[in-house]
Amino acid sequence: MVDLSVKIGNITLQNPITPASGAFSWEYNDVIDLNRLGGLVAKTICREPRLGNPTPRMAETEGGIIQSIGLPGKGIEYFLDHVVPEYAKFKPPLIVSVSSESIEDFAALARELSVPDVDVIEANISCPTRNSTGGNFAMHEDHTKNVIRAIRESTDKPLWVKLSPNAGDIVSVAQAAEEAGADCLVIANTFLSLKIRTDNFRPALGNKFGGLISPALKPIVLRMVYQVAKAVKIPIIGIGGVTKAEDVVEYMLAGATAVGIGYAGFRNPSALITIIEDLEAWCVERGIERVTDLIGAVKDDDMEMDTLVAASRGV
């Protein structure tokens, strides 16, 4: 029997598999048993009702999709009254993702969401398509520090911070989030992208830019998780390109405590359960009794990082 449970601060997940925000709903329970997931991550909400971005909002690429949804929703009051009670029917902890364009509103959202049925607040400071420029707090360490500090002062709930892969130096941004009071880092949101139609020469998305979601992005995000894990002490959740149990193992070896699954679950909701089962089988085959033994267990201590020295050794 493998112990798949992991701890993120004072929150225990029965396994390291969570959905990614925006690619999930409690209605998935019609297809899979949500009580088997490590956590439940609600779609990012904003204080005000939002219609979202202009259509088209999604375009296919050779290895994934570019999406620019724009965080549509009915606002905080509707979420508290109607959505939270739906998630409360299930056992895994509820992680609520929030977004805003101002520090003050981020803090206010955190205060209002500090209710019993909300277990974690995920500060989505990284949405690349909330506005047409792709800008967000997570692009710079100073902006990150200011907004996370304000949120931290506004709630006693565990605070997870979702970072952007579009930042020039994600390690510095991660350190700023940790210093400001983050309990966990979620790495990462989508990659700002563009697709142009060749039939009419126009951008394929109504918002012009979108966030690329693709299994091909896993090596890039994996590198980010690895680098950040070397620089911070708080847990990390890796998101990007997870389609099978071995991807989960890779993220954990790189330093992640858990993973988020977006594209694979969007393509096939049952993939989340399959990955949990396959992860357990993978551990059984190798005599691994606790999945937490994988966290940061990559064997690289003997690798020379000076490229000149390494090259002189030959192969």
Wavefront OBJ file of the C-alpha trace (Angstrom):
o trace
v 0.000 0.000 0.000
v 1.469 3.338 -1.070
v 0.950 6.486 0.965
v 0.106 9.066 -1.704
v -0.709 11.862 0.748
v 1.246 15.129 0.709
v 1.194 18.167 2.987
v 1.227 21.761 1.850
v 1.531 23.827 4.992
v -1.301 22.692 7.245
v -3.327 21.328 4.333
v -3.164 17.590 3.647
v -3.956 16.311 0.162
v -4.774 12.594 -0.058
v -2.692 12.487 -3.243
v -0.677 15.049 -5.228
v -3.189 15.342 -8.078
v -5.272 18.520 -8.371
v -7.030 20.113 -11.326
v -5.759 23.423 -12.641
v -7.972 26.435 -12.137
v -10.056 27.243 -15.191
v -10.123 23.668 -16.449
v -12.399 22.242 -13.789
v -15.841 22.418 -12.163
v -17.764 20.498 -9.522
v -19.883 19.262 -12.434
v -17.013 16.931 -13.338
v -18.513 14.712 -10.640
v -20.923 13.504 -13.318
v -17.922 11.831 -14.969
v -15.399 11.123 -12.196
v -15.499 10.746 -8.413
v -14.230 14.100 -7.165
v -13.623 12.642 -3.711
v -10.623 10.791 -5.157
v -8.735 13.975 -6.077
v -6.108 15.587 -3.899
v -7.817 18.959 -3.993
v -10.578 20.841 -5.809
v -9.544 24.063 -7.548
v -12.326 26.434 -8.524
v -12.195 28.633 -11.605
v -10.629 32.026 -10.919
v -13.193 34.509 -9.657
v -13.270 38.305 -9.579
v -15.227 40.674 -7.390
v -17.329 42.055 -10.220
v -19.316 40.036 -12.756
v -17.294 39.700 -15.953
v -18.383 38.782 -19.459
v -14.896 37.649 -20.386
v -12.902 38.355 -23.509
v -14.326 38.795 -27.011
v -14.784 35.710 -29.132
v -13.210 33.617 -30.546
v -11.684 32.556 -27.228
v -9.873 29.396 -28.253
v -7.685 28.259 -31.131
v -5.990 24.943 -31.780
v -2.262 24.578 -32.342
v -0.256 21.564 -33.475
v 0.408 20.511 -29.884
v -2.249 22.126 -27.732
v -4.565 25.118 -27.566
v -4.316 28.878 -27.159
v -7.110 30.239 -24.999
v -8.163 33.724 -23.993
v -11.258 33.269 -21.853
v -10.887 36.452 -19.808
v -12.116 35.168 -16.425
v -15.895 35.377 -17.030
v -18.010 34.921 -13.936
v -20.906 36.175 -11.838
v -18.873 37.824 -9.114
v -17.979 37.144 -5.499
v -21.482 37.189 -4.017
v -22.793 34.607 -6.450
v -19.707 32.481 -5.886
v -20.148 32.449 -2.114
v -23.889 31.806 -2.283
v -24.048 29.230 -5.061
v -20.649 27.791 -5.984
v -18.978 27.238 -2.610
v -21.928 25.124 -1.340
v -21.553 22.843 -4.389
v -17.871 22.218 -3.644
v -18.628 21.747 0.058
v -20.405 18.486 -0.806
v -17.030 16.848 -1.467
v -14.208 15.832 0.875
v -11.021 17.211 -0.752
v -10.006 20.738 0.294
v -11.366 23.602 -1.773
v -8.804 25.945 -3.289
v -10.369 29.189 -4.493
v -8.489 31.137 -7.153
v -8.949 34.919 -7.173
v -7.875 37.685 -9.530
v -7.975 41.460 -9.547
v -6.293 44.452 -11.123
v -5.714 46.247 -7.808
v -3.953 45.387 -4.575
v -6.839 46.696 -2.496
v -9.386 44.522 -4.270
v -7.163 41.443 -3.977
v -7.058 42.021 -0.221
v -10.808 42.543 -0.026
v -11.473 39.336 -1.949
v -9.266 37.421 0.473
v -11.182 38.802 3.454
v -14.561 37.907 1.981
v -13.415 34.409 1.075
v -12.198 33.669 4.582
v -15.196 31.462 5.298
v -15.300 27.905 6.707
v -15.915 26.045 3.439
v -12.947 27.693 1.685
v -9.736 25.892 2.634
v -7.148 27.746 0.551
v -6.948 31.042 -1.328
v -4.936 30.892 -4.529
v -3.859 34.368 -5.611
v -3.848 34.288 -9.393
v -1.489 37.205 -9.956
v -0.474 35.750 -13.298
v -3.438 35.617 -15.708
v -1.967 36.635 -19.079
v -5.294 37.391 -20.751
v -7.229 39.375 -18.175
v -6.249 42.449 -20.165
v -5.133 42.766 -23.780
v -1.496 43.560 -22.924
v -0.807 40.343 -21.035
v 0.407 42.286 -18.013
v 0.018 41.067 -14.421
v 1.518 41.425 -10.933
v 3.692 38.327 -11.297
v 5.850 39.879 -13.995
v 7.995 41.687 -11.421
v 9.168 40.891 -7.891
v 8.252 44.279 -6.380
v 4.659 44.113 -7.632
v 4.429 40.513 -6.438
v 5.708 41.390 -2.983
v 3.286 44.294 -2.575
v 0.146 42.409 -3.555
v 0.972 39.219 -1.661
v 1.820 41.152 1.481
v -1.578 42.878 1.326
v -3.408 39.578 0.800
v -1.450 37.917 3.609
v -2.479 40.679 6.016
v -6.130 40.232 5.017
v -6.631 36.529 5.729
v -5.517 33.679 7.953
v -6.326 31.159 5.230
v -3.450 29.291 3.578
v -2.240 31.460 0.698
v -1.016 29.868 -2.515
v 0.396 32.145 -5.206
v 0.153 31.341 -8.911
v 3.135 32.645 -10.846
v 3.668 33.515 -14.494
v 6.069 31.715 -16.845
v 6.262 34.976 -18.776
v 8.287 36.697 -16.044
v 11.875 37.423 -16.957
v 13.189 36.010 -13.671
v 10.668 33.681 -12.085
v 13.073 32.741 -9.283
v 13.207 36.331 -8.025
v 9.431 36.611 -8.266
v 9.037 33.349 -6.345
v 11.371 34.557 -3.603
v 9.408 37.802 -3.369
v 6.146 35.871 -2.949
v 7.692 33.708 -0.235
v 9.071 36.747 1.590
v 5.656 38.432 1.461
v 3.933 35.474 3.148
v 2.982 32.907 0.513
v 2.490 29.377 1.876
v 2.884 27.690 -1.515
v 3.834 28.591 -5.086
v 1.881 27.397 -8.113
v 4.136 27.243 -11.176
v 2.908 28.216 -13.673
v 0.112 29.910 -15.557
v -0.067 29.816 -19.353
v 2.454 31.185 -21.851
v 1.417 34.378 -23.644
v 1.013 33.443 -27.304
v -0.316 34.545 -30.657
v -1.844 32.725 -33.607
v -2.602 34.385 -36.948
v -5.040 32.950 -39.455
v -3.625 32.576 -42.946
v -7.040 32.736 -44.635
v -7.833 36.296 -43.555
v -4.535 37.485 -42.017
v -6.240 38.261 -38.711
v -5.368 37.077 -35.184
v -7.217 33.837 -34.424
v -8.424 35.097 -31.034
v -10.742 38.010 -30.366
v -8.387 39.268 -27.653
v -5.415 38.887 -30.037
v -3.171 37.200 -27.464
v -3.891 34.007 -25.553
v -2.345 31.572 -23.124
v -0.754 28.482 -24.659
v -1.609 25.158 -22.999
v 0.339 22.173 -24.286
v 2.085 18.974 -23.169
v 5.122 20.330 -25.009
v 5.547 22.998 -22.320
v 6.355 20.514 -19.550
v 10.157 20.638 -19.915
v 10.094 24.435 -19.661
v 7.890 24.543 -16.573
v 9.812 21.623 -15.084
v 12.983 23.698 -15.364
v 11.240 26.572 -13.595
v 10.037 24.306 -10.786
v 13.535 22.905 -10.368
v 15.141 26.353 -10.210
v 12.556 27.786 -7.825
v 12.700 24.729 -5.553
v 16.420 25.386 -5.089
v 15.700 28.962 -4.005
v 12.648 28.763 -1.687
v 11.595 26.735 1.345
v 7.830 26.653 0.773
v 6.061 23.905 -1.246
v 5.528 24.121 -4.989
v 2.716 22.867 -7.209
v 3.814 22.240 -10.787
v 1.403 22.901 -13.634
v 2.178 22.384 -17.291
v 1.945 19.408 -19.602
v 1.008 16.691 -17.102
v -0.618 13.896 -19.083
v 0.635 10.742 -17.328
v 1.957 9.448 -14.009
v 5.582 9.779 -15.099
v 5.032 13.521 -15.559
v 3.936 13.749 -11.921
v 7.061 11.860 -10.881
v 9.264 14.238 -12.876
v 7.730 17.302 -11.252
v 8.140 15.813 -7.793
v 11.754 14.830 -8.454
v 12.354 18.444 -9.526
v 10.995 19.672 -6.183
v 7.211 19.920 -6.535
v 4.951 18.605 -3.769
v 1.899 18.290 -6.016
v 0.777 18.962 -9.577
v -2.109 20.637 -11.320
v -3.678 19.159 -14.447
v -5.383 21.346 -17.037
v -5.037 20.276 -20.661
v -5.258 16.520 -20.023
v -8.396 16.945 -17.913
v -9.910 19.281 -20.486
v -9.315 16.676 -23.173
v -10.447 13.745 -21.013
v -11.781 14.361 -17.465
v -11.129 10.755 -16.470
v -7.400 11.352 -17.013
v -7.093 12.745 -13.484
v -8.234 9.473 -11.911
v -6.141 7.406 -14.302
v -3.039 9.369 -13.337
v -3.709 8.805 -9.619
v -4.067 5.064 -10.189
v -1.011 4.891 -12.438
v 1.069 6.881 -9.947
v 0.247 4.381 -7.223
v 1.098 1.474 -9.533
v 4.386 3.154 -10.507
v 5.355 3.453 -6.842
v 4.348 -0.144 -6.067
v 6.489 -1.472 -8.912
v 9.523 0.319 -7.487
v 8.913 -0.366 -3.800
v 8.255 3.277 -2.987
v 6.077 3.374 0.114
v 5.586 7.149 0.395
v 5.190 9.418 -2.607
v 6.756 12.236 -0.596
v 10.082 10.410 -0.902
v 10.133 11.621 -4.500
v 10.087 15.335 -3.643
v 13.373 16.895 -4.710
v 14.968 13.457 -5.115
v 16.559 14.136 -8.503
v 20.097 12.731 -8.513
v 22.236 15.624 -9.708
v 24.597 16.444 -6.845
v 27.573 15.032 -8.718
v 26.911 16.982 -11.907
v 29.391 19.717 -12.771
v 27.615 23.014 -13.491
v 30.653 24.759 -14.959
v 30.226 23.973 -18.649
v 33.946 24.239 -19.439
v 34.845 21.782 -16.698
v 32.015 19.433 -17.644
v 32.950 19.482 -21.331
v 36.584 18.664 -20.562
v 35.530 15.389 -18.953
v 34.254 13.961 -22.218
v 31.378 11.489 -22.374
l 1 2 3 4 5 6 7 8 9 10 11 12 13 14 15 16 17 18 19 20 21 22 23 24 25 26 27 28 29 30 31 32 33 34 35 36 37 38 39 40 41 42 43 44 45 46 47 48 49 50 51 52 53 54 55 56 57 58 59 60 61 62 63 64 65 66 67 68 69 70 71 72 73 74 75 76 77 78 79 80 81 82 83 84 85 86 87 88 89 90 91 92 93 94 95 96 97 98 99 100 101 102 103 104 105 106 107 108 109 110 111 112 113 114 115 116 117 118 119 120 121 122 123 124 125 126 127 128 129 130 131 132 133 134 135 136 137 138 139 140 141 142 143 144 145 146 147 148 149 150 151 152 153 154 155 156 157 158 159 160 161 162 163 164 165 166 167 168 169 170 171 172 173 174 175 176 177 178 179 180 181 182 183 184 185 186 187 188 189 190 191 192 193 194 195 196 197 198 199 200 201 202 203 204 205 206 207 208 209 210 211 212 213 214 215 216 217 218 219 220 221 222 223 224 225 226 227 228 229 230 231 232 233 234 235 236 237 238 239 240 241 242 243 244 245 246 247 248 249 250 251 252 253 254 255 256 257 258 259 260 261 262 263 264 265 266 267 268 269 270 271 272 273 274 275 276 277 278 279 280 281 282 283 284 285 286 287 288 289 290 291 292 293 294 295 296 297 298 299 300 301 302 303 304 305 306 307 308 309 310 311 312 313 314 315
